Amino acid sequence: MTGTTPGGAPLFDAEPDAYLALHGALDEEVADALLDPRERAVRTRTREVVAEHVAPGAGARDRDHVFAHDSYQALARAGLAGLLVPEEYGGTADSTVAYAAAMEEITAGCPATSLVYMTQMHAAYPILHSGGPDLARQYVPGLVDGSRYGSLGVTEPGAGSDASALRTLAVAETDADGRTTGYAITGSKTFITTGDRSDVVVCFATVDPRAGRRGITAFVVDGDAPGLSRGAPMSKTGMHGSTTAELFLDRTPVPVSHRLGGEGEGWAIVVSSVTKSRISAAAQGVGLARGAYAHALAALHRVHGADLPPDVAFVLAELRGAILRGRLTLLGVAREVDRTGGATGGAIGLMKQTCTDIGWQVAVAATKVLGRVGDLSELGIERYLRDAKVTQIYDGTNEVQRLLIARDTAGRLKGALR
């Protein structure tokens, strides 16, 4: 490795061959056994693209707050942006396990790029799931090939984890015969990933505020639709290469053909989408942990060589074990989703909470084990620490996940204990 930072750590992530060598050494055979040949091939190809086009610019994207356009486009050009999308819409129809493995790889190289990447999938999935073939043909290929950016418009100033409390209102418009021809949507959305530049927004609104979940309905809103405006990108702790913004809708017109499913079916779409989004967040947690761990290893070996002090080696052993536990949990739940078409709320919650907590905990420990130089930006570890925090918050806070896990446990034990 030729380059060094002021802190003395090798710039392995700026050198594709060095990046591949280090991350290859961190693979675990017991986890690899859970991947079939196609899933391993997807992981290998993703890692190669990340090493060449994603990881080298990760530090600069974070420092300069540059949107991860180029790195996402590289993934799209390689055919990796539509892993869960049917071939007829430009995807490769791969397994959820393959998607999870790819997400981990992208996150290990650049967490912000992984957030842009997963948001494209999160916008495409409801259209595929509930929009019908015409709407899918209109919007999904562009989300896959990178010619369109998408957003998922769920969260509101007064409705975060409880999506049933949405107040954005969709008012039906009818023709002379009383048939619904479209809707006028009014309201606001906040903390919307890629919201400042999205060409398509999957927007959740209510057709009846008194109906709670039964009123929630989903719509596809064009990014240039009248009445749709955006706030400036928010200032954030981490994920600087991904933008987050508010959206404002003022009687924004949406044709009835852009409604996803029927009126009141939006809650089911939210629940279905949660499985994919929480797999994405869990994969980010594992990737964040591995990225922080890899940077710590590189820096420590630069200082100590192969013979690390016992106290340091013990910490790194703990971190390796934590990453493996997270990866096994991630792949196990993803395989269950592939096998059954879904997984219990308890399993999804356990996966999301466990893996994102591991991402945060490993990043903290990796920073700490380097002592006084651990927070130097040149080493790259503090970036993973900042990026990791939000994964415990979005896609359902980890406190909400613990509540879901507790409910699932109570349901399993009902009648078993007397």
C-alpha positions in Angstrom: 0.0 0.0 0.0 1.6 3.2 -1.1 -0.5 6.0 0.3 -0.6 7.0 3.9 -2.7 9.5 5.9 -1.3 12.1 8.3 -2.5 9.7 11.0 -0.3 7.0 9.6 -3.0 4.7 8.3 -2.9 3.2 4.9 -5.3 4.6 2.3 -6.4 1.1 1.4 -9.9 2.3 0.3 -8.2 4.5 -2.3 -6.6 1.5 -3.9 -8.9 -1.1 -5.4 -6.5 -4.0 -5.1 -5.7 -3.2 -1.4 -9.4 -2.7 -0.7 -10.3 -6.1 -2.2 -7.5 -7.8 -0.3 -8.5 -6.5 3.1 -12.2 -7.1 2.8 -11.6 -10.5 1.3 -9.7 -11.4 4.4 -12.7 -10.4 6.5 -15.1 -12.9 4.9 -16.3 -15.6 7.2 -16.8 -19.1 5.9 -19.7 -19.9 8.2 -21.6 -16.9 6.7 -20.5 -17.6 3.2 -22.1 -21.1 3.5 -25.5 -19.3 3.6 -25.0 -17.9 0.1 -25.7 -19.8 -3.1 -23.4 -19.5 -6.1 -25.4 -16.7 -7.7 -25.5 -14.7 -4.4 -21.8 -15.1 -4.0 -21.3 -13.8 -7.6 -23.5 -10.8 -6.8 -21.5 -10.0 -3.7 -18.2 -10.4 -5.5 -19.3 -8.1 -8.4 -20.6 -5.5 -5.9 -17.4 -5.5 -4.0 -15.4 -5.0 -7.2 -17.5 -2.1 -8.2 -17.3 -0.6 -4.7 -13.5 -1.0 -4.7 -13.2 0.8 -8.0 -15.9 3.4 -8.0 -17.4 3.9 -4.6 -14.9 3.6 -1.7 -12.2 5.8 -3.2 -14.4 8.9 -3.1 -16.3 8.2 0.2 -14.2 10.5 2.3 -14.5 13.4 -0.1 -18.2 12.9 -0.4 -18.6 13.2 3.3 -16.2 16.1 3.7 -17.7 18.2 0.8 -21.3 17.1 1.2 -21.3 15.8 -2.4 -24.4 13.8 -3.4 -23.4 10.2 -4.3 -24.5 10.5 -7.9 -21.4 9.2 -9.5 -21.1 6.2 -7.2 -24.7 5.2 -7.6 -24.5 5.5 -11.3 -21.5 3.2 -11.3 -23.6 0.6 -9.5 -26.5 1.1 -11.9 -24.2 0.7 -14.9 -22.9 -2.6 -13.5 -26.5 -3.9 -13.3 -26.6 -3.9 -9.6 -29.3 -1.4 -8.9 -32.3 -3.6 -9.7 -31.5 -6.8 -7.8 -35.1 -7.2 -6.5 -36.7 -6.0 -9.7 -38.1 -8.3 -12.4 -36.1 -8.5 -15.6 -39.0 -7.0 -17.6 -38.5 -3.8 -15.8 -34.7 -3.7 -16.1 -33.7 -5.7 -13.0 -32.2 -9.0 -12.4 -34.8 -10.7 -10.2 -32.3 -11.8 -7.6 -33.0 -13.0 -4.0 -33.4 -10.9 -0.9 -30.2 -12.5 0.3 -28.3 -11.3 -2.7 -29.7 -7.8 -2.1 -28.7 -7.9 1.6 -25.2 -9.0 0.7 -24.9 -6.3 -1.9 -26.2 -3.7 0.6 -23.6 -4.7 3.1 -20.8 -4.4 0.5 -21.9 -0.9 -0.6 -22.2 0.3 3.0 -18.8 -1.0 3.9 -17.3 1.2 1.1 -19.5 4.3 1.5 -22.6 4.4 3.8 -24.0 7.5 2.1 -24.0 5.7 -1.3 -25.8 2.8 0.2 -28.5 5.2 1.5 -29.1 6.6 -2.0 -29.0 3.0 -3.4 -31.6 1.6 -1.0 -33.9 4.6 -1.4 -34.2 3.8 -5.1 -35.3 0.3 -4.2 -37.7 1.6 -1.5 -39.4 3.8 -4.1 -39.5 1.1 -6.8 -40.9 -1.6 -4.5 -44.4 -0.2 -3.8 -44.9 0.6 -7.5 -44.0 -3.0 -8.4 -46.1 -4.4 -5.6 -49.2 -2.3 -6.1 -49.0 -0.2 -9.2 -49.8 -2.6 -12.0 -47.7 -3.2 -15.1 -48.3 0.1 -16.8 -47.2 2.2 -13.9 -44.2 -0.1 -13.3 -43.1 0.3 -16.9 -43.4 4.0 -16.6 -41.3 4.5 -13.5 -39.3 1.5 -12.4 -36.8 1.2 -15.2 -35.6 4.7 -14.6 -35.1 4.0 -10.9 -33.1 1.0 -11.8 -30.9 2.5 -14.5 -30.2 5.7 -12.6 -32.0 8.1 -14.9 -34.6 8.9 -12.2 -34.2 9.4 -8.5 -37.0 8.4 -6.2 -38.2 9.1 -2.7 -40.6 7.5 -0.3 -42.9 10.1 1.3 -44.2 8.7 4.6 -42.8 10.7 7.6 -44.6 13.9 8.5 -43.8 16.5 11.2 -46.5 14.9 13.4 -46.2 11.3 12.2 -43.0 9.3 12.3 -43.0 5.7 13.4 -46.8 5.7 13.6 -47.7 6.0 10.0 -51.4 5.7 10.8 -51.3 9.2 12.1 -50.6 10.8 8.7 -52.4 14.1 8.0 -51.4 14.7 4.4 -54.9 14.8 2.8 -55.8 13.4 -0.6 -59.2 14.8 -1.8 -60.9 12.9 -4.6 -61.9 14.8 -7.7 -64.8 13.4 -9.8 -66.4 13.7 -13.2 -70.0 14.5 -14.0 -71.0 10.9 -13.4 -69.3 10.8 -9.9 -66.4 8.7 -11.0 -63.0 9.5 -9.4 -60.6 10.9 -11.9 -57.8 12.0 -9.7 -56.8 13.5 -6.4 -55.5 16.8 -5.0 -52.9 16.2 -2.3 -52.1 18.7 0.4 -49.7 18.4 3.3 -46.0 18.1 4.2 -43.4 15.4 4.5 -40.2 15.6 6.4 -36.9 13.7 6.6 -37.4 12.5 3.1 -34.2 10.9 1.7 -33.3 12.3 -1.8 -36.3 14.5 -1.4 -34.6 17.6 -2.8 -34.0 16.0 -6.2 -36.5 13.1 -6.6 -38.1 12.7 -10.0 -40.8 10.4 -8.5 -42.2 10.4 -5.0 -44.3 7.5 -3.6 -46.5 9.6 -1.3 -48.7 8.2 1.4 -51.7 10.3 2.3 -55.1 9.8 3.9 -58.5 10.1 2.1 -60.2 10.3 5.5 -58.4 11.6 8.6 -61.0 10.1 10.9 -60.4 6.6 9.5 -56.8 6.1 10.9 -55.1 3.3 9.1 -58.1 2.5 7.0 -57.8 5.9 5.2 -54.2 5.7 4.2 -53.7 5.5 0.4 -50.5 5.5 -1.7 -49.8 7.6 -4.8 -47.1 8.1 -7.3 -46.3 11.8 -7.6 -44.1 13.2 -10.4 -41.3 15.3 -9.2 -42.3 18.2 -11.3 -46.1 18.1 -10.4 -47.8 21.4 -9.8 -47.9 22.4 -6.2 -45.0 20.2 -5.1 -42.1 22.1 -3.6 -39.1 21.2 -1.5 -37.1 22.5 1.4 -33.3 22.9 1.3 -31.3 19.8 2.2 -31.0 19.4 6.0 -27.8 19.6 7.9 -27.0 16.2 9.4 -24.6 14.4 11.7 -23.6 11.9 9.0 -24.6 10.4 5.6 -23.4 13.7 4.0 -23.4 12.1 0.5 -27.1 11.6 0.8 -29.6 14.4 1.0 -32.6 14.7 3.2 -35.3 17.4 2.7 -38.9 18.4 3.4 -41.6 18.1 0.8 -44.7 20.4 0.6 -47.8 19.6 -1.4 -50.4 22.3 -2.1 -53.3 20.7 -4.0 -50.9 18.7 -6.0 -52.9 16.9 -8.8 -52.4 13.2 -9.1 -54.4 11.1 -11.7 -56.3 8.1 -10.4 -54.1 5.9 -12.5 -51.2 6.9 -10.2 -52.9 5.5 -7.1 -51.3 2.4 -5.8 -54.0 -0.1 -5.0 -57.4 1.1 -3.8 -58.4 3.8 -1.4 -57.4 2.7 2.1 -54.9 0.1 1.0 -51.9 2.2 1.7 -51.3 0.8 5.2 -50.9 -2.7 3.8 -48.4 -1.2 1.3 -46.5 0.4 4.2 -46.3 -2.8 6.1 -45.2 -4.7 3.0 -42.5 -2.1 2.2 -41.2 -2.2 5.8 -39.8 -5.7 5.3 -37.6 -4.4 2.4 -36.6 -1.2 4.1 -35.6 -2.8 7.4 -33.6 -5.4 5.6 -31.8 -2.5 3.9 -31.1 -0.8 7.3 -30.0 -4.0 8.9 -27.5 -4.6 6.0 -26.3 -1.1 6.5 -25.6 -1.9 10.2 -23.4 -4.9 9.3 -21.7 -2.9 6.5 -21.0 0.0 8.8 -19.5 -2.3 11.4 -17.3 -4.0 8.8 -16.2 -0.7 7.4 -15.2 0.7 10.8 -13.5 -2.5 11.7 -11.5 -2.6 8.4 -10.3 0.9 8.9 -9.3 0.2 12.5 -7.4 -3.0 11.5 -5.5 -1.1 8.8 -4.5 1.7 11.2 -3.5 -0.7 14.0 -1.4 -2.9 11.7 0.3 0.2 10.4 1.4 1.0 13.9 2.0 -2.5 15.5 2.5 -4.8 12.5 0.9 -8.3 12.7 1.6 -8.7 16.4 -1.1 -6.6 18.1 -1.0 -5.9 21.8 -3.2 -8.4 23.7 -5.7 -5.7 24.9 -6.1 -4.5 21.3 -6.4 -8.0 19.9 -9.1 -8.8 22.5 -11.2 -5.8 21.5 -10.8 -6.7 17.8 -11.9 -10.3 18.5 -15.1 -9.0 20.1 -15.8 -6.8 17.1 -15.2 -9.7 14.7 -17.7 -11.8 16.6 -20.3 -9.0 16.7 -20.0 -8.5 12.9 -20.5 -12.2 12.3 -23.5 -12.3 14.6 -25.0 -9.4 12.7 -24.3 -11.0 9.3 -25.8 -14.3 10.3 -28.9 -12.6 11.6 -29.3 -10.5 8.4 -28.8 -13.4 6.0 -31.0 -15.8 8.1 -34.0 -13.4 8.1 -33.4 -12.5 4.4 -33.5 -16.2 3.6 -36.8 -16.6 5.5 -38.2 -13.7 3.5 -37.2 -15.5 0.3 -38.6 -18.8 1.5 -42.0 -17.6 2.7 -42.5 -14.2 1.1 -42.2 -12.5 4.4 -41.1 -12.8 8.0 -42.8 -12.2 11.4 -42.7 -8.7 12.8 -40.6 -10.0 15.6 -37.9 -11.4 13.3 -37.8 -8.3 11.2 -37.6 -6.2 14.4 -34.8 -8.4 15.9 -32.8 -8.1 12.6 -33.1 -4.4 12.3 -32.5 -3.6 15.9 -29.6 -6.1 16.3 -27.7 -5.2 13.2 -28.0 -1.4 13.4 -27.0 -1.5 17.1 -24.0 -3.6 16.1 -23.1 -1.0 13.5 -23.1 1.7 16.1 -21.4 -0.3 18.8 -18.6 -1.5 16.5 -18.0 2.0 15.2 -17.7 3.4 18.8 -15.3 0.6 19.8 -13.2 0.9 16.6 -12.8 4.6 17.3 -11.9 4.0 21.0 -9.4 1.3 20.4 -7.2 3.7 18.4 -6.8 6.0 21.4 -6.0 9.6 20.8 -6.0 9.3 17.0 -9.3 7.5 16.7 -11.3 10.5 15.9 -9.0 11.8 13.1 -11.0 12.2 10.0 -8.0 11.1 7.9 -8.5 7.6 9.4 -12.1 7.4 8.2 -13.5 5.6 11.3 -15.2 8.6 12.7 -17.2 8.9 9.5 -18.7 5.4 10.1 -19.5 6.5 13.7 -21.4 9.5 12.5 -23.1 7.6 9.7 -24.1 4.7 11.9 -26.3 6.7 14.3 -29.1 7.4 12.0 -29.6 3.7 11.1 -30.9 3.3 14.7 -33.5 6.0 14.1 -34.9 5.6 10.6 -37.0 2.7 9.3 -38.6 2.5 12.7 -36.5 3.5 15.7 -34.8 0.7 17.6 -37.0 1.6 20.5 -40.1 0.8 18.3 -38.3 -2.4 17.2 -37.9 -3.5 20.8 -41.6 -2.8 21.4 -42.5 -5.0 18.4 -40.1 -7.7 19.6 -41.8 -7.6 23.0 -45.2 -8.0 21.5 -44.1 -10.8 19.4 -42.6 -12.6 22.4 -45.8 -12.1 24.4 -47.8 -13.6 21.5 -45.5 -16.6 21.3 -45.8 -17.3 25.0 -49.5 -16.8 25.2 -50.9 -20.1 26.6 -47.4 -21.6 27.0 -46.8 -20.2 30.5 -49.4 -20.5 33.2 
